[in-house]
């Protein structure tokens, strides 16, 4: 695949991570569970930080795109179950 696709996918991961963090922040102010949502925000904060650094430096990696996509997909699939489990453990 081309370098252009790599740049686009990295930026998608960056914008999606920032959107997810913003979304979780908004629902926290609306009374959602604090601890599960903060834990769910953590991998997206890391993804946003790494992808932001990659965009800033112009140094992109297919490995990061693959790991980032996997984290996004798995988090979205198991988000509800994980939130319920964490809340029950508290």
Secondary structure, 3 states (H helix, E strand, C coil): CCHHHHHHHHHHHHHHHHHHHHHHHHHHHCCCCHHHHHHHHHHHHHHHHHHHHHHHHCCCCHHHHHHHHHHHHHHHHHHHHHHHHHHHHC
